[in-house]
Amino acid sequence: MAPSNIVARFDPGRDFYIGPTNPRVVMIEYGDYLDPITGRARDILLRTAERLPEATVFAYRQLPSDRPEALLAARAAVAAGRQGAFWKMHDALFRSCEEINVTTLSSLAAGLDLDLPRFEHDLGSAETLRQIEEDRVSANAAGVTQAPALFIDGRRYRGVWDELALLEAIERPLGLRLRLAGQAFFDWAASAGVVLVAATLLALLVANSEWREGYERFREMPLGLTFGASDFSLPLHAWVNDGLMALFFLLVGLEIKRELVSGELSNLDRAKLPLIGALGGMAVPALIYATLNFGTPEIIGWGIPMATDIAFTLGIMALLGNRVPNALVVFISALAIADDLGAVLVIAIFYSSGIALGPLLVAAGLFGAMLLLNRSSIYSRTPYLLLGAALWVNIHESGLHATLAGVLTAIAIPSRPAANLAGVAAQTTAIFRSEVRRREQDAEEPTEIGPGALKALQRAVERLREPGYHLQNRLENWTRFLVLPLFAFVNTGISIESSTFAPLSGPGAGVILGLVIGKPLGIVGLCWLAVRLRVAELSAEISWSQLVGAGILAGVGFTMSIFIAGAGFDGPELQAIKLSILLASIVAGGIGSLVLAKAAWRGRAA
């Protein structure tokens, strides 16, 4: 699980600090005396603290690297602090150009008029080592393993190490507070699920109130594009389901591609069990639904209970915190990605309408052009997105499901190995050094970085990861917090009073039993069989009871299930199917959470 963002509170009784004992703002830096970046950061932090002397305290904690000299330097600072000379030794260590050893440290202590016998005793004392270890433990608890790191009022500072930026972080104007609150919410693993739940509840509330007619007018509001005499118009809900959801499937495609290239699914030994679990989690629910609806028109909905909503499933796991081992989160993530791949194939093959040959041929030509760009090592994302938009139009007109354009675009966007990190670091260091020298040579030169250097840095950052990663990074929050909630809002506004919801009918029972029973039965059953036959291995960190809980959680179908339902049904029947999906997802989420919590309690008791 992700580490906590909070660090231990400032303690004037043990911390070495500069400033008032009851400050308004506390800055804590974790540093290493042999790290030049720590030294530069420390200078900036001290100057920032000096600009607000009555309100700010600056404390320094030790986080030495594994080098023996780094630990020795940290011990010297703490030992000097026992005699009230921490900051003098602190400055001396950063200024010293000599090799760090006991002799040079004793020389520094003598120059500071310290009691040498006492200093040398404290240098190796258990109390000194304990304080350094306490600093390290508090850093690790906050997710910090390497210096430098800064915390302002107990929260990790992730902004620019610049005096003006730091002053803004300290003074916290309204705009910054709103931005920090937004970042904290977006970084919360369960946030996407919370927003989806809120959008769903709002839709249900509106659909069962006097605003029902306005809600329907909103869903059916026509929106279109005009090109001369040509007009392309769709109602709002169709733009959301076919258009905006193509962005969601673009991200799904990018995630699948990355998992296959370099993630959990790239290694066959690691991928076996999640793939087997995904296969069982798709086949058994579909079989249950098909059995209950065999010989009826409603059998078209067999794909509905196959899907797992990864946002909800991982969000619930995040809420359970350390009750869920990280290995289980990785397993379910890989399983859900494989599940998404299966859902994409099912939608493309079984839930498309009659095929129009002309637009299909144009779409094939556009996809071929994108693959040609890929083969030509064209890494700019712009041509792929432009061709992807044209591909979407033609796939929509061809009768295939338009969201397939998102997956095809993800396939076409090129992958490449990550850049050599050391080489990029050397390049960026050279760029900054060149800019600093340029300013030093010309006193009138403005302090901002030159446009040429800025472009070079931007190219270096772009090269660090593949194009698809940067695209996903740009679109992910828009998709999680706008596209999917909007999809939920326009698709879950079900009038319960006028609904033909019948949970014991063939479609209703097929969806509910498929998601609540079929999902865990398929996932756990096939995984158990694979482990029993020694085809794959279950991680030692995962117990079978935890796998059962995760398998039940995978029955939260929601987004993908509703999407497939909309492709196969309409009218009152679709509303009833949606209610079945909502009910099944609530039951699966609740029971799965209880099973995982109970499994964690048993593990601790044992």
C-alpha atoms as one frame of an Amber mdcrd trajectory, in Angstrom:
protein
   0.000   0.000   0.000   1.079   3.595  -0.493   2.954   5.096   2.456   1.404
   7.702   4.672   1.820  11.338   3.699   2.202  12.474   7.315   5.467  12.651
   9.241   6.016  12.730  13.023   5.283  16.074  14.649   7.950  18.612  15.435
   9.379  17.975  18.897  11.374  20.902  20.343  12.649  18.597  23.078  14.579
  16.360  20.656  14.761  18.118  17.276  17.580  20.470  16.315  15.899  23.594
  14.991  16.129  27.307  14.289  13.181  29.507  15.166  10.577  29.980  17.894
   9.415  27.083  20.048   5.749  27.780  19.222   5.868  28.490  15.503   2.980
  28.994  13.121   4.721  26.914  10.445   7.205  24.028  10.829   9.647  22.981
   8.097  11.467  19.671   8.597  14.207  18.628   6.207  15.619  15.120   6.052
  19.181  15.372   4.803  22.513  13.711   4.151  25.739  15.687   4.694  27.477
  13.966   1.785  24.684  14.793  -0.644  25.348  18.104  -2.491  21.640  18.522
  -3.316  20.814  18.443   0.402  23.311  21.250   0.960  21.783  23.454  -1.718
  18.250  22.718  -0.522  19.254  23.508   3.047  20.547  26.962   1.989  17.234
  27.733   0.307  15.258  26.556   3.329  17.324  28.627   5.747  16.870  31.764
   3.642  13.133  31.074   3.489  12.923  30.645   7.262  14.896  33.876   7.798
  12.256  35.808   5.834   9.608  34.768   8.383  11.658  34.581  11.611   8.755
  35.042  14.023   6.474  32.501  12.393   8.654  29.704  11.005  10.862  27.055
  12.516  13.350  25.021  10.481  14.323  21.600  11.848  16.885  19.223  10.396
  16.704  15.463  10.731  19.251  12.862   9.720  18.736  10.533   6.771  22.270
   9.417   5.838  22.882   7.104   2.911  24.384   3.637   3.285  27.919   5.049
   2.990  29.780   4.759   6.343  31.057   8.342   5.960  27.474   9.645   5.715
  26.502   7.969   8.989  29.687   9.254  10.633  28.880  12.830   9.586  25.343
  12.500  10.972  26.747  11.194  14.262  29.109  14.186  14.434  26.245  16.671
  14.030  24.162  14.979  16.742  27.207  14.684  19.029  27.912  18.410  18.617
  24.265  19.051  19.337  24.722  17.480  22.764  26.932  20.494  23.523  24.571
  23.038  21.941  26.660  23.343  18.769  24.546  21.406  16.281  24.162  24.234
  13.778  27.849  25.148  13.940  28.841  21.560  13.151  26.013  21.380  10.624
  27.462  24.358   8.703  31.012  23.037   9.041  30.083  19.649   7.595  28.459
  21.188   4.549  31.450  23.526   4.002  34.125  20.912   4.641  36.033  19.635
   1.604  38.030  17.102   3.593  37.443  13.374   3.758  35.063  12.459   6.547
  36.738  10.366   9.251  37.106  10.479  13.019  40.287  12.573  12.789  38.803
  15.293  10.565  35.638  15.384  12.685  37.690  15.817  15.853  39.525  18.647
  14.098  36.234  20.314  13.227  35.045  19.897  16.825  38.235  21.461  18.137
  37.763  24.408  15.809  34.317  24.896  17.295  35.731  24.905  20.854  33.846
  21.731  21.820  34.809  19.480  24.719  36.743  16.890  22.667  36.547  13.907
  25.069  32.828  14.414  25.443  32.407  14.867  21.664  34.305  11.681  20.892
  32.271   9.793  23.477  28.976  11.083  22.095  30.139  10.338  18.542  29.795
   6.622  19.171  27.221   6.575  21.938  24.015   4.548  21.783  21.950   7.714
  22.373  23.399   9.350  19.252  22.751   6.292  17.100  19.241   5.978  18.539
  18.361   9.561  17.581  19.592   9.026  14.021  17.590   5.795  13.800  14.487
   7.582  15.110  14.900  10.155  12.349  15.220   7.404   9.770  12.148   5.573
  11.081  10.019   8.729  10.969  11.196   9.365   7.384  10.422   5.809   6.285
   6.995   5.983   7.915   6.261   8.987   5.711   7.443   7.208   2.579  10.901
   8.840   2.413  13.930   6.632   1.830  16.411   9.087   0.364  17.487  12.654
   1.107  16.655  15.412   0.624  12.994  15.548   1.572  10.993  18.424   3.015
   7.836  18.477   5.113   5.854  21.629   5.805   3.465  21.343   8.744   3.749
  17.566   8.642   2.918  17.179   4.947   5.387  16.209   2.238   6.350  19.178
   0.101   6.384  18.143  -3.565   6.686  21.554  -5.153   9.675  23.404  -6.565
  12.629  24.025  -4.241  12.503  27.765  -4.764  12.216  30.520  -2.152   9.088
  32.108  -3.613   7.380  28.730  -4.064   8.306  27.781  -0.490   7.015  31.084
   0.872   3.722  30.459  -0.895   3.587  26.950   0.585   4.199  28.430   4.045
   1.730  31.321   3.780  -0.863  29.048   2.106  -3.102  31.469   0.166  -6.607
  30.293  -0.700  -5.629  29.167  -4.203  -2.848  26.971  -2.847  -5.070  25.488
  -0.137  -7.661  24.550  -2.748  -4.969  23.055  -4.980  -3.491  21.015  -2.111
  -6.934  19.773  -1.089  -7.621  18.766  -4.684  -4.290  16.983  -4.999  -4.837
  15.137  -1.732  -8.259  13.974  -2.929  -7.033  12.953  -6.387  -4.108  11.035
  -4.860  -6.476   9.094  -2.576  -6.837   5.651  -4.130 -10.563   5.477  -3.341
 -11.407   8.941  -4.717 -12.539   7.771  -8.161 -14.907   5.268  -6.607 -16.300
   7.903  -4.250 -17.023  10.266  -7.151 -18.688   7.450  -9.108 -20.902   6.616
  -6.126 -21.823  10.295  -5.730 -22.715  10.589  -9.444 -24.818   7.424  -9.238
 -26.695   8.553  -6.125 -27.313  11.967  -7.692 -28.713  10.338 -10.847 -31.017
   8.082  -8.796 -32.155  11.052  -6.707 -32.916  13.210  -9.737 -34.617  10.376
 -11.649 -36.977   9.723  -8.727 -37.931  13.347  -8.074 -39.791  16.163  -9.794
 -36.622  16.827 -11.836 -37.109  13.598 -13.825 -38.268  15.362 -16.999 -35.375
  17.816 -16.902 -32.961  14.917 -16.418 -34.351  13.152 -19.511 -34.161  16.372
 -21.565 -30.534  16.707 -20.483 -29.759  13.126 -21.580 -31.466  13.582 -24.953
 -30.073  17.040 -25.671 -28.720  16.930 -29.258 -25.122  17.946 -29.837 -23.384
  17.870 -33.187 -20.693  19.006 -35.550 -21.323  20.631 -38.929 -18.894  20.441
 -41.850 -20.382  22.428 -44.734 -23.434  20.492 -45.860 -22.596  17.536 -43.645
 -23.954  17.234 -40.137 -22.959  14.766 -37.398 -25.328  14.939 -34.437 -25.975
  12.657 -31.462 -27.898  13.028 -28.180 -25.793  13.831 -25.135 -25.962  10.318
 -23.653 -24.687   8.870 -26.953 -21.756  11.315 -26.982 -20.929  10.196 -23.454
 -21.358   6.458 -24.069 -19.738   6.322 -27.499 -17.524   9.409 -27.510 -16.176
  10.216 -24.064 -16.027   6.543 -23.152 -13.658   6.089 -26.093 -11.169   8.064
 -23.967 -11.749   5.604 -21.147 -11.080   2.702 -23.501  -8.002   4.513 -24.809
  -6.633   4.526 -21.242  -7.695   0.900 -20.771  -5.824   0.021 -23.962  -2.707
   1.884 -22.841  -2.803   0.133 -19.460  -3.241  -3.285 -21.071  -0.389  -2.564
 -23.490   1.971  -1.459 -20.710   1.113  -4.491 -18.576   1.809  -6.776 -21.542
   5.069  -5.005 -22.427   6.619  -4.314 -19.034   4.113  -5.020 -16.241   2.766
  -8.031 -14.379   1.465  -9.598 -17.596   4.832  -9.359 -19.358   6.310 -12.219
 -17.338   4.534 -15.492 -18.036   5.298 -16.980 -14.628   3.844 -13.934 -12.830
   0.986 -13.546 -15.314  -0.259 -17.155 -15.239  -2.405 -16.962 -12.115  -4.024
 -13.527 -12.819  -4.770 -14.633 -16.406  -6.247 -17.923 -15.222  -8.286 -16.075
 -12.572  -9.524 -13.556 -15.156 -10.546 -16.373 -17.499 -12.533 -18.078 -14.742
 -13.997 -14.740 -13.630 -15.312 -14.128 -17.137 -16.403 -17.641 -18.143 -18.346
 -18.743 -15.039 -20.550 -15.593 -14.711 -21.286 -15.697 -18.453 -22.178 -19.391
 -18.175 -24.514 -18.759 -15.215 -26.313 -15.974 -17.100 -26.536 -18.002 -20.315
 -27.909 -21.038 -18.448 -30.685 -18.984 -16.827 -31.610 -17.248 -20.078 -31.009
 -20.006 -22.628 -33.460 -19.950 -25.531 -34.711 -16.404 -24.807 -33.839 -13.080
 -26.497 -32.324 -11.916 -23.193 -29.384 -14.281 -23.655 -27.731 -11.338 -25.475
 -26.795 -10.055 -22.020 -24.383 -12.918 -21.268 -21.426 -10.505 -21.352 -22.808
  -8.220 -18.606 -21.619 -10.148 -15.500 -18.173 -10.796 -17.016 -16.849  -7.341
 -16.203 -14.933  -6.075 -13.146 -14.875  -2.379 -12.278 -11.209  -1.813 -11.451
 -11.789   1.670  -9.979 -14.319   0.419  -7.424 -12.476  -2.798  -6.616  -9.115
  -1.130  -5.989 -10.843   1.789  -4.255 -12.467  -0.547  -1.714  -9.115  -2.258
  -1.177  -7.535   1.144  -0.544 -10.176   1.902   2.091  -9.272  -1.360   3.829
  -5.677  -0.083   4.125  -3.061  -2.474   5.475  -5.667  -5.220   5.862  -4.972
  -5.977   2.184  -1.427  -7.140   1.314   0.255  -5.364  -1.573   0.682  -8.673
  -3.407  -3.117  -9.065  -3.483  -3.569  -5.547  -4.873  -1.040  -6.318  -7.634
  -2.766  -9.648  -8.361  -6.237  -8.093  -8.645  -4.889  -5.176 -10.733  -3.371
  -7.622 -13.237  -6.548  -9.723 -13.199  -8.739  -6.664 -13.808  -6.521  -5.548
 -16.706  -6.872  -8.999 -18.293 -10.613  -8.825 -17.564 -10.785  -5.458 -19.349
  -9.051  -6.974 -22.373 -11.678  -9.719 -22.455 -14.486  -7.144 -22.141 -13.061
  -5.098 -25.024 -12.985  -8.186 -27.260 -16.528  -9.161 -26.256 -17.856  -5.668
 -27.014 -16.053  -5.489 -30.369 -17.149  -8.947 -31.518 -20.604  -9.493 -30.020
 -22.087  -6.052 -29.309 -21.693  -4.265 -32.628 -24.585  -3.588 -35.004 -24.790
  -4.276 -38.750 -21.538  -3.507 -40.560 -21.294  -0.773 -43.236 -18.426  -1.697
 -45.554 -17.448   1.809 -46.760 -16.713   3.423 -43.358 -15.128   0.156 -42.194
 -12.623   0.281 -45.071 -11.842   3.933 -44.295 -11.318   2.989 -40.623  -8.988
   0.158 -41.670  -7.000   2.621 -43.800  -6.712   5.082 -40.919  -5.559   2.369
 -38.542  -3.038   1.223 -41.142  -1.710   4.800 -41.378  -1.322   4.902 -37.595
   0.601   1.617 -37.648   2.821   3.030 -40.399   3.583   6.040 -38.188   4.430
   3.601 -35.413   6.779   1.617 -37.667   8.397   4.903 -38.734   9.179   5.713
 -35.067   6.962   8.799 -35.005   6.691   9.379 -31.265   4.689  12.613 -31.230
   1.214  11.918 -29.862  -0.564  14.550 -31.964  -0.873  12.647 -35.287  -2.167
   9.543 -33.493  -4.840  11.540 -31.681  -5.944  13.335 -34.875  -6.133  10.075
 -36.806  -7.800   8.471 -33.768 -10.595  11.062 -33.878 -11.188  10.311 -37.565
 -11.025   6.589 -36.778 -13.735   7.048 -34.128 -16.104   8.691 -36.614 -15.680
   5.948 -39.200 -15.928   3.085 -36.708 -19.114   4.677 -35.361 -20.536   4.903
 -38.883 -19.410   1.350 -39.729 -21.609  -0.234 -37.076 -18.784  -1.456 -34.855
 -18.840  -0.103 -31.312 -17.207   3.329 -31.490 -15.216   2.846 -28.295 -13.130
   0.306 -30.213 -11.371   3.351 -31.714  -9.867   4.122 -28.307  -8.355   0.649
 -27.990  -7.009   0.690 -31.567  -5.424   4.107 -30.970  -3.736   2.767 -27.838
  -2.377  -0.170 -29.854  -0.975   2.171 -32.513   0.769   4.602 -30.145   4.399
   3.429 -30.121   6.229   1.971 -27.167   9.956   2.185 -26.601  12.378   1.296
 -23.823  12.747   3.875 -21.067  15.611   6.329 -21.413  18.950   5.765 -19.713
  18.290   7.553 -16.434  21.950   8.325 -15.733  22.360   9.817 -19.198  19.292
  12.042 -18.876  20.424  13.133 -15.392  23.846  14.082 -16.771  22.232  15.991
 -19.639  19.870  17.968 -17.412  22.700  18.729 -14.964  24.776  20.084 -17.855
  21.861  22.254 -19.016  21.383  23.793 -15.574  25.104  24.350 -15.074  25.300
  26.079 -18.449  22.405  28.365 -17.494  23.996  29.221 -14.131  27.323  30.030
 -15.795  25.565  32.175 -18.366  23.887  34.225 -15.635  27.137  34.566 -13.697
  28.929  35.897 -16.775  26.247  38.495 -17.441  24.968  40.184 -14.300  22.065
  41.732 -16.204  20.841  38.389 -17.523  17.278  37.636 -16.275  16.969  34.913
 -13.669  14.532  32.754 -15.640  15.811  29.858 -17.697  16.428  30.478 -21.386
  13.857  29.176 -23.913  16.377  26.867 -25.589  17.368  25.255 -22.301  13.713
  24.936 -21.263  12.843  23.116 -24.495  15.819  20.802 -24.033  14.623  19.962
 -20.511  11.093  19.322 -21.747  12.407  16.936 -24.406  14.473  15.135 -21.755
  11.419  14.717 -19.497   9.332  13.453 -22.424  11.998  10.874 -23.224  12.013
   9.410 -19.714   8.849   7.378 -20.423   7.034   6.083 -23.500   4.499   8.361
 -25.297   1.538   6.349 -24.011   2.543   6.980 -20.399   2.550  10.759 -20.875
  -0.826  10.593 -22.651  -2.303   8.508 -19.857  -0.909  10.919 -17.283  -2.614
  13.834 -19.059  -5.979  12.116 -19.480  -6.256   9.940 -16.360  -7.820  12.449
 -13.960 -10.127  13.808 -16.674 -11.354  10.274 -17.266 -11.633   9.251 -13.616
 -13.275  12.451 -12.374 -15.267  13.660 -15.387 -15.840  10.985 -18.036 -16.745
   8.067 -15.744 -18.893  10.131 -13.316 -20.712  11.677 -16.300 -21.203   8.187
 -17.718 -22.604   7.042 -14.366 -24.871  10.096 -14.144 -26.471   9.704 -17.587
 -26.813   5.922 -17.301 -27.995   5.255 -13.749 -30.926   7.675 -13.562 -33.408
   4.852 -13.072 -36.996   5.540 -12.016 -37.449   2.822  -9.414 -41.216   3.286
  -9.156 -41.798   2.706 -12.864 -39.080   0.068 -13.244 -39.882  -3.517 -14.196
 -37.094  -4.707 -11.900 -37.484  -8.409 -11.154 -34.416  -9.872  -9.435 -35.759
 -13.425  -9.805 -36.352 -13.114 -13.545 -33.890 -14.651 -15.979 -31.884 -11.475
 -16.792 -31.997 -10.099 -13.232 -31.008 -13.391 -11.632 -28.375 -13.966 -14.307
 -26.699 -10.628 -13.599 -26.912 -10.847  -9.788 -25.846 -14.480  -9.494 -23.203
 -14.028 -12.182 -21.541 -11.103 -10.398 -22.030 -12.155  -6.763 -21.545 -15.939
  -7.108 -20.011 -16.514 -10.533 -17.142 -14.053 -10.190 -15.601 -15.438  -6.976
 -16.422 -19.014  -7.994 -14.671 -18.614 -11.335 -11.655 -16.674 -10.032 -10.966
 -18.697  -6.905 -12.005 -22.040  -8.385  -9.750 -21.830 -11.432  -6.872 -20.383
  -9.387  -7.193 -23.213  -6.855  -7.182 -25.775  -9.665  -4.121 -24.165 -11.298
  -2.200 -24.149  -8.018  -3.308 -27.719  -7.253  -2.065 -28.894 -10.670   1.133
 -26.838 -10.216   0.423 -24.821 -13.323   0.883 -21.596 -11.335   1.805 -20.485
  -7.815  -0.041 -18.291  -5.321   2.098 -15.647  -3.632   3.088 -16.535  -0.067
   1.731 -13.108   1.001  -1.811 -14.042  -0.083  -4.017 -16.438   1.884  -6.872
 -18.310   0.254  -9.395 -16.463   2.424  -7.986 -13.166   1.147  -8.243 -14.409
  -2.426 -11.884 -15.337  -1.784 -12.556 -11.799  -0.493 -10.846 -10.241  -3.515
 -12.766 -12.568  -5.840 -16.050 -11.420  -4.302 -14.964  -7.782  -4.657 -14.311
  -8.426  -8.348 -18.085  -8.876  -8.633 -18.423  -5.086  -8.513 -19.157  -4.760
 -12.237 -20.671  -1.281 -12.403 -19.048   0.778 -15.209 -18.194  -1.996 -17.670
 -21.325  -4.006 -16.847 -23.583  -0.991 -17.384 -21.702  -0.205 -20.587 -22.239
  -3.728 -21.982 -25.881  -3.670 -20.839 -26.437  -0.461 -22.803 -25.016  -2.145
 -25.897 -27.406  -5.100 -25.617 -30.663  -3.742 -24.170 -32.842  -0.642 -24.215
 -36.049   0.683 -22.716 -37.537  -0.646 -19.442 -35.571  -3.872 -19.776 -32.304
  -1.920 -19.718 -33.436  -0.037 -16.590 -34.159  -3.342 -14.839 -30.760  -4.742
 -15.846 -29.044  -1.614 -14.489 -30.821  -2.013 -11.141 -29.620  -5.616 -11.021
 -26.051  -4.460 -11.679 -26.278  -1.840  -8.924 -27.706  -4.322  -6.418 -25.116
  -6.975  -7.275 -22.253  -4.475  -7.038 -23.417  -3.273  -3.608 -23.711  -6.853
  -2.321 -20.348  -7.909  -3.779 -18.603  -4.821  -2.413 -20.067  -5.265   1.078
 -19.456  -9.014   1.414 -15.991  -8.806  -0.170 -14.956  -6.052   2.258 -16.145
  -8.061   5.259 -14.324 -11.207   4.099 -11.058  -9.303   3.547 -11.346  -7.547
   6.922 -12.051 -10.842   8.689  -9.137 -12.552   6.887  -6.792  -9.786   8.042
  -8.080 -10.077  11.639  -7.480 -13.843  11.596  -3.965 -13.323  10.223  -3.085
 -10.921  13.044  -4.623 -13.207  15.674  -2.508 -16.078  14.386
